[in-house]
Amino acid sequence: MVTLAWEVLSIFGTIAFAISGAIVAMEEEYDIFGVYLLGVVTAFGGGAIRNLLIGVPVSALWEQEMFFQIALVSITIMFLFPQRLLRHWPLWGNFFDAIGLAAFAIQGALFAVKLNLPLSAAIVAAVLTGAGGGIVRDLLASRKPTVLRDEVYAAWAILIGLIIGLKLVTGDIGLYVLFVVMTALRIISYIRRWRLPFKKLRNP
């Protein structure tokens, strides 16, 4: 059954992105309201954008009470976390971001497949669910969105959408393996500074 994998990946993604948003807010020295707001928006922003584009009622977001509670608990833990450990944001932040990207990209693609939408919809749903929350987070923090930089980020979500849209991976075990592999690839691409092609228009 895909149901179990759906729930597990949703929990992983919610925790990871809630923490990611909370740490960015603290790094920008937002107050406690800003920390909770950015954490919640990061965790649920991608799913909300995806639902709007594929025709799912926005009210479906409010049916996820358990995930809201998980997000709030995760944000609270991070807010109370020792400051000396939070100084390693570049490492921990990208680790949680990678988990959220992989988990939510898979969840988004599964959502599209469940609705019998075409391959293109599965890819779009994977990208929006996996990267949408991070885009909103970065914009609210006045940062250049990670997905729009030259580093490899959204490309992993596109690959996930292709794999699930073509039904190359099915069943819980396959989805868990895909999640681990894609999380590892995102972390490796960050550490090794893999880049997508880009072109500079400014003079050196």
C-alpha positions as CSV (number, residue, x, y, z in Angstrom):
1,M,0.0,0.0,0.0
2,V,1.1,3.5,-0.8
3,T,-0.9,4.9,2.0
4,L,1.7,4.2,4.7
5,A,4.5,5.7,2.6
6,W,2.3,8.8,2.0
7,E,1.8,9.3,5.7
8,V,5.4,8.7,6.7
9,L,6.8,11.0,4.0
10,S,4.3,13.7,4.9
11,I,5.5,13.6,8.5
12,F,9.1,13.7,7.4
13,G,8.5,16.6,5.1
14,T,6.4,18.6,7.6
15,I,9.0,18.2,10.3
16,A,12.0,19.0,8.0
17,F,10.5,22.1,6.4
18,A,9.0,23.4,9.6
19,I,12.5,23.3,11.1
20,S,14.0,24.8,8.0
21,G,11.7,27.7,8.1
22,A,12.1,28.3,11.8
23,I,15.9,28.3,11.5
24,V,15.8,30.8,8.6
25,A,13.5,33.1,10.7
26,M,15.9,32.9,13.7
27,E,18.9,33.6,11.4
28,E,17.1,36.7,10.2
29,E,16.4,37.6,13.9
30,Y,12.6,37.4,13.5
31,D,10.6,37.4,16.7
32,I,8.7,34.4,18.0
33,F,5.7,35.1,15.8
34,G,7.9,35.4,12.7
35,V,9.5,32.1,13.6
36,Y,6.2,30.2,13.8
37,L,4.8,31.9,10.7
38,L,7.8,31.1,8.6
39,G,8.0,27.6,9.9
40,V,4.3,26.9,9.1
41,V,4.4,28.6,5.7
42,T,7.5,26.6,4.7
43,A,5.8,23.3,5.8
44,F,2.5,23.9,4.0
45,G,3.1,26.6,1.3
46,G,4.1,24.1,-1.4
47,G,1.1,21.9,-0.8
48,A,-1.2,24.9,-0.9
49,I,0.2,26.1,-4.2
50,R,0.0,22.6,-5.7
51,N,-3.6,22.2,-4.7
52,L,-4.5,25.5,-6.4
53,L,-2.9,24.5,-9.7
54,I,-4.3,21.0,-9.9
55,G,-7.8,21.9,-8.8
56,V,-7.9,20.6,-5.2
57,P,-10.0,22.8,-2.9
58,V,-7.9,25.0,-0.7
59,S,-10.0,23.9,2.3
60,A,-8.3,20.5,2.0
61,L,-5.3,22.1,3.8
62,W,-7.3,22.5,7.0
63,E,-8.0,18.8,7.1
64,Q,-4.4,18.2,8.1
65,E,-4.7,19.0,11.7
66,M,-2.3,16.4,12.8
67,F,0.4,17.8,10.5
68,F,-0.2,21.3,11.8
69,Q,0.4,20.0,15.3
70,I,3.6,18.2,14.2
71,A,4.8,21.4,12.6
72,L,4.1,23.5,15.7
73,V,5.9,21.1,18.0
74,S,8.9,20.9,15.7
75,I,9.1,24.7,15.5
76,T,8.9,25.0,19.3
77,I,11.7,22.5,19.8
78,M,13.9,24.4,17.4
79,F,13.1,27.7,19.1
80,L,14.2,26.2,22.5
81,F,17.2,24.5,21.0
82,P,20.7,25.6,22.4
83,Q,22.0,28.5,20.3
84,R,25.5,27.1,20.0
85,L,24.1,24.1,18.0
86,L,22.0,26.4,15.7
87,R,25.1,28.2,14.5
88,H,25.8,25.3,12.2
89,W,22.8,26.3,10.0
90,P,24.6,25.8,6.6
91,L,25.0,22.1,7.5
92,W,21.7,21.4,9.4
93,G,19.6,23.7,7.3
94,N,20.5,22.1,4.1
95,F,20.1,18.6,5.6
96,F,16.6,19.3,6.7
97,D,15.9,21.1,3.4
98,A,17.0,18.0,1.5
99,I,14.7,15.8,3.5
100,G,11.8,18.1,3.0
101,L,12.4,18.4,-0.7
102,A,12.6,14.7,-1.3
103,A,9.6,13.8,1.0
104,F,7.3,16.5,-0.4
105,A,8.3,16.0,-4.0
106,I,7.4,12.3,-3.8
107,Q,4.2,13.2,-1.9
108,G,3.2,15.7,-4.6
109,A,3.9,13.3,-7.5
110,L,1.9,10.6,-5.7
111,F,-1.0,13.1,-5.3
112,A,-1.1,13.8,-9.0
113,V,-0.9,10.1,-9.9
114,K,-3.7,9.3,-7.5
115,L,-5.9,11.8,-9.3
116,N,-5.0,10.2,-12.7
117,L,-3.4,13.3,-14.0
118,P,-0.8,13.2,-16.8
119,L,3.0,13.0,-16.5
120,S,3.4,16.7,-16.8
121,A,1.1,17.3,-13.8
122,A,3.1,14.8,-11.7
123,I,6.3,16.7,-12.5
124,V,4.7,20.1,-11.7
125,A,3.2,18.7,-8.5
126,A,6.5,17.3,-7.4
127,V,8.3,20.6,-8.0
128,L,5.7,22.8,-6.4
129,T,5.2,20.6,-3.4
130,G,8.9,20.0,-2.9
131,A,10.2,23.5,-3.6
132,G,7.1,25.7,-3.2
133,G,7.4,26.1,0.6
134,G,11.1,26.9,0.3
135,I,10.4,29.6,-2.3
136,V,7.8,31.3,0.0
137,R,10.2,31.0,2.9
138,D,13.1,32.6,1.0
139,L,10.9,35.4,-0.3
140,L,9.6,36.2,3.2
141,A,13.2,36.2,4.4
142,S,14.2,38.5,1.6
143,R,16.5,35.9,0.1
144,K,17.1,34.7,-3.4
145,P,15.0,31.4,-3.6
146,T,17.2,28.3,-3.6
147,V,15.3,26.8,-6.5
148,L,16.2,29.8,-8.8
149,R,19.9,29.6,-8.1
150,D,22.3,27.8,-10.3
151,E,22.8,24.9,-7.8
152,V,21.0,21.6,-8.4
153,Y,17.7,21.7,-6.4
154,A,14.5,21.6,-8.3
155,A,16.1,19.2,-10.8
156,W,15.8,16.5,-8.2
157,A,12.1,17.2,-7.8
158,I,11.7,17.0,-11.5
159,L,13.4,13.6,-11.6
160,I,11.2,12.4,-8.8
161,G,8.1,13.5,-10.7
162,L,9.3,11.6,-13.8
163,I,10.0,8.4,-11.9
164,I,6.7,8.4,-10.1
165,G,4.7,9.7,-13.0
166,L,6.1,6.9,-15.2
167,K,5.3,4.5,-12.4
168,L,8.9,3.2,-12.3
169,V,8.7,3.0,-8.6
170,T,5.7,1.5,-6.8
171,G,5.0,0.3,-3.3
172,D,6.2,1.5,0.1
173,I,9.7,0.0,-0.1
174,G,10.4,1.5,-3.5
175,L,9.2,4.9,-2.3
176,Y,11.4,4.8,0.8
177,V,14.4,3.9,-1.3
178,L,13.6,6.7,-3.7
179,F,13.3,9.1,-0.7
180,V,16.7,8.1,0.7
181,V,18.5,8.2,-2.6
182,M,17.1,11.6,-3.5
183,T,17.8,13.1,-0.1
184,A,21.4,11.8,-0.4
185,L,21.8,13.2,-3.9
186,R,20.6,16.7,-2.8
187,I,23.0,16.7,0.1
188,I,25.9,15.5,-2.1
189,S,25.0,18.2,-4.7
190,Y,25.2,20.8,-2.0
191,I,28.5,19.6,-0.5
192,R,30.2,19.1,-3.9
193,R,28.6,22.4,-5.2
194,W,27.1,20.8,-8.3
195,R,25.8,23.5,-10.6
196,L,23.3,23.7,-13.4
197,P,24.3,25.7,-16.5
198,F,23.9,29.4,-16.1
199,K,24.9,32.6,-17.9
200,K,26.2,35.8,-16.4
201,L,25.2,39.1,-18.1
202,R,27.2,41.3,-15.8
203,N,30.8,42.1,-16.5
204,P,33.3,40.3,-14.3
